[in-house]
Amino acid sequence: MGAPLVAVHAWSDVVEGERGLHRRHDDWAELAEQGGDVLSEEVGAVAELRPGIAVRSELVHDTALRALLHQARDARLLVVGHRGHRPAQGMGLGSTSRALVEFAPCPVIVTPPVPAPMTPPVRPTGAVR
């Protein structure tokens, strides 16, 4: 008996910048549309890799932490990625991942960032060996 796969993308007008948190002044409808595009792209990638898996999408206007803690209430497992922007101290988790590991009512797996595929070196045309 499999559990449903729910892909969640939380969007907010609050972002973290060099000087801490601040509000974006973009139109909320535009922010929601951008969030929906990100979610559709990620769900599409899952469907391409695993065509037999049904994925339910949830676009949420909230912080990532609150949205994921809400989903975790009914989850058997919460799998989240991290962007890898933190220095390599300890587990190198950001604040959202750390809080989920600490407070989610279900087990949490934090996956490392997926590296970009390596491309073979390009040889100049007409090169003589």
SVG drawing of the C-alpha trace seen along z (x, -y; Angstrom):
<svg xmlns="http://www.w3.org/2000/svg" viewBox="-3 -47 52 49">
<polyline fill="none" stroke="black" stroke-width="0.4" points="0.0,0.0 1.8,-3.1 1.5,-6.6 0.6,-9.5 3.3,-11.8 2.6,-15.4 4.8,-18.1 4.6,-21.4 5.9,-24.7 5.5,-27.6 5.7,-31.1 5.9,-34.3 6.5,-38.0 9.1,-37.8 12.6,-37.0 16.0,-36.9 18.6,-39.3 22.1,-40.4 20.6,-42.6 18.1,-40.0 14.4,-39.6 12.4,-42.1 9.2,-42.2 9.1,-42.0 6.9,-44.6 5.9,-42.3 2.2,-41.6 1.0,-38.6 -0.7,-37.1 2.7,-37.2 4.5,-35.7 1.9,-32.9 2.2,-32.3 6.0,-32.1 5.6,-29.6 3.2,-27.6 5.7,-27.5 8.4,-26.2 6.1,-23.5 4.9,-22.4 8.5,-22.1 9.5,-19.9 6.4,-17.7 7.1,-17.3 10.6,-16.2 9.2,-13.5 6.7,-12.3 9.5,-12.1 11.7,-10.0 9.0,-7.9 5.9,-7.9 3.9,-5.5 4.0,-7.7 0.9,-9.9 1.9,-13.3 -0.5,-15.7 0.7,-19.4 0.1,-21.9 0.9,-25.6 0.8,-27.4 1.1,-31.1 3.1,-30.8 6.6,-30.2 8.3,-27.0 8.5,-25.9 4.9,-26.5 3.7,-24.9 5.8,-21.8 5.0,-21.4 1.3,-21.6 1.8,-18.8 3.9,-16.7 0.8,-16.4 -0.6,-13.7 2.6,-12.4 4.4,-9.2 7.7,-10.7 8.8,-14.2 11.5,-14.5 13.0,-17.9 16.0,-19.2 18.3,-21.9 20.1,-24.4 23.6,-23.8 24.3,-27.5 25.5,-26.9 29.1,-26.2 30.1,-22.6 29.7,-22.7 28.0,-19.7 25.2,-18.6 25.3,-22.0 21.5,-22.4 19.7,-25.7 17.2,-27.0 14.1,-25.4 15.7,-22.0 17.0,-22.1 13.5,-23.2 11.8,-20.4 14.2,-17.8 13.6,-19.1 9.8,-19.7 8.1,-17.6 5.8,-14.9 7.1,-12.4 10.5,-11.3 12.4,-13.8 14.9,-13.1 17.0,-16.1 18.5,-15.4 21.6,-17.2 21.4,-19.4 21.4,-17.6 24.6,-18.5 24.3,-19.8 25.1,-17.2 28.7,-17.3 29.2,-18.0 32.2,-16.5 34.9,-19.1 34.5,-20.7 37.3,-20.1 38.1,-22.9 37.1,-22.0 40.0,-21.3 42.3,-20.3 45.3,-18.2 46.3,-15.3"/>
</svg>
